[in-house]
């Protein structure tokens, strides 16, 4: 039975990542199975994370102290540990690539950055407030709390990142996108191909 739950939860990750109708792609147990609760699938989340198949990104509600201090472990996102597996699960091919880009480009870009942050030794957190502001990732670099916004195109407007900056005044913020390296208004631009530098 546990194996069946693990597979069901795994299969729901790409669908939940691609749900563009939500501000946040926080993981929802009822999207795996109607009426499901935490107790039903918590062991599956732990198993997939421990096995290195899924990456867990926990919500934090503060941006001026270590994200772990204000972690809300009941709210989290799940990514797949490999973008290739994500693409295979979504059955991406040449024929449906344009539709895939419309629906999943942002999600797969965010998943890619999550993978790279894990490889660089960062623990994954995202920041969210009750006022519908969310920053994709919050990491700690040399003791400083740094917000990381991910964009899948050159359109880099981000009300949520600006809200974070105004509220917590970090040393700088990071924006990973298709734009080249740059620094403007306290935001360092990092091109997607250089995410491994974070």
C-alpha positions in Angstrom: 0.0 0.0 0.0 2.8 2.4 0.9 4.4 1.8 -2.5 1.2 2.7 -4.3 1.0 6.0 -2.3 4.6 6.8 -3.1 3.9 6.4 -6.8 0.6 8.4 -6.6 2.4 11.3 -4.8 5.3 11.2 -7.3 2.9 11.4 -10.2 1.1 14.4 -8.7 4.3 16.6 -8.4 4.5 17.7 -12.1 0.7 18.4 -12.2 0.9 20.5 -9.1 4.0 22.4 -10.3 2.2 23.3 -13.5 -0.9 24.6 -11.8 -0.8 28.2 -13.1 -4.1 29.0 -11.4 -2.4 29.5 -8.0 0.0 32.2 -6.8 2.0 29.5 -5.1 2.6 25.9 -6.1 2.5 24.7 -2.5 1.9 20.9 -2.3 -1.7 19.9 -1.7 -2.4 16.4 -0.5 -6.0 16.4 -1.8 -4.6 16.8 -5.3 -3.0 13.4 -4.9 -6.2 11.7 -3.8 -9.6 13.3 -3.1 -10.0 13.9 0.6 -6.4 12.9 1.5 -4.8 14.4 4.6 -1.3 14.8 5.8 -1.4 11.5 7.7 -2.1 9.6 4.5 0.8 10.8 2.5 3.4 12.3 4.9 5.4 9.0 4.9 5.5 9.1 1.1 6.8 12.7 1.1 9.5 11.7 3.5 10.4 8.6 1.5 10.7 10.4 -1.8 12.8 13.1 -0.2 15.1 10.6 1.6 15.5 8.6 -1.6 16.6 11.7 -3.5 13.7 11.6 -5.9 11.9 14.7 -4.7 13.2 18.0 -3.3 11.3 19.7 -0.5 11.1 23.5 -0.2 9.6 24.7 3.1 7.8 27.9 3.7 9.4 30.6 5.9 7.5 33.6 7.1 10.4 35.9 7.9 13.1 37.3 5.7 15.4 39.0 8.2 16.6 35.9 10.1 17.7 32.4 9.1 14.8 30.8 7.2 14.9 27.8 9.5 13.9 29.9 12.5 10.5 30.7 11.0 9.9 27.6 8.9 6.3 26.5 8.6 6.7 22.8 8.0 3.1 22.3 7.2 3.5 24.4 4.0 5.9 23.2 1.3 6.6 22.7 -2.3 7.9 19.6 -4.0 10.1 19.5 -7.0 11.5 16.5 -8.8 15.2 15.9 -8.3 15.9 15.8 -12.1 14.4 18.0 -14.8 14.8 15.1 -17.3 12.5 13.0 -15.1 10.1 15.9 -14.9 10.0 16.2 -18.7 9.6 12.5 -19.1 6.8 12.4 -16.6 5.1 15.2 -18.5 5.7 13.3 -21.8 7.3 16.2 -23.5 8.2 15.8 -27.2 8.8 17.9 -30.2 5.1 17.9 -31.2 3.8 19.3 -27.9 6.8 21.5 -27.0 5.0 24.8 -27.7 2.1 23.8 -25.5 4.5 22.5 -22.8 6.3 25.9 -22.9 3.0 27.8 -22.3 2.0 25.6 -19.4 5.2 24.4 -17.7 8.1 26.7 -18.7 8.0 28.6 -15.4 7.6 25.4 -13.4 10.5 23.6 -15.0 12.7 26.6 -14.7 11.9 26.9 -11.0 12.6 23.1 -10.7 15.9 23.5 -12.4 17.0 26.3 -10.0 15.9 24.2 -7.0 18.1 21.4 -8.2 21.1 23.7 -8.6 20.6 25.2 -5.2 20.6 21.8 -3.6 23.8 20.9 -5.5 25.4 24.0 -4.0 24.5 22.9 -0.5 21.5 25.2 0.1 18.5 24.1 2.1 15.3 25.0 0.1 12.9 27.6 1.6 10.4 29.9 0.0 8.9 33.1 1.5 5.3 33.8 1.6 3.0 36.3 3.4 -0.7 36.3 3.9 -1.0 39.3 1.5 -0.3 37.1 -1.5 3.4 37.9 -1.8 5.8 35.0 -2.5 9.5 34.8 -3.3 10.6 31.5 -5.0 13.6 30.8 -2.7 15.3 32.2 0.3 18.9 31.1 0.9 21.7 32.1 3.3 25.0 33.2 1.9 27.8 34.0 4.4 25.2 34.5 7.1 23.1 36.9 5.0 19.5 36.1 4.1 19.1 36.4 0.3 15.9 36.2 -1.7 16.0 34.4 -5.0 13.4 35.1 -7.7 13.2 32.8 -10.7 11.9 34.0 -14.1 11.6 31.9 -17.2 11.9 34.8 -19.6 13.4 38.3 -19.7 10.2 39.8 -18.2 11.6 40.5 -14.8 8.8 42.4 -13.0 8.3 41.1 -9.5 6.0 42.8 -7.1 6.7 40.1 -4.4 10.5 40.5 -4.7 10.1 44.2 -4.3 7.9 43.7 -1.3 10.5 41.5 0.3 13.3 44.0 -0.4 11.3 46.9 1.1 10.3 44.9 4.2 13.6 43.2 5.1 16.3 45.3 3.2 18.6 42.3 2.4 22.2 43.0 1.4 21.1 42.2 -2.2 18.6 40.1 -4.0 19.1 37.5 -6.8 17.0 37.2 -9.9 17.7 34.2 -12.1 16.3 34.6 -15.6 17.2 34.7 -19.3 18.9 38.1 -18.8 22.6 38.4 -18.7 24.6 39.3 -15.5 23.8 42.7 -14.1 23.2 44.7 -10.9 20.4 47.2 -10.6 18.4 48.6 -7.6 20.0 46.1 -5.2 19.1 43.1 -7.5 21.8 40.9 -9.0 20.8 39.3 -12.3 22.1 35.8 -12.9 21.5 34.1 -16.2 19.9 30.6 -16.0 23.0 28.9 -17.3 25.0 30.3 -14.4 22.7 29.1 -11.6 25.4 26.8 -10.5 27.3 29.9 -9.3 24.8 30.7 -6.5 
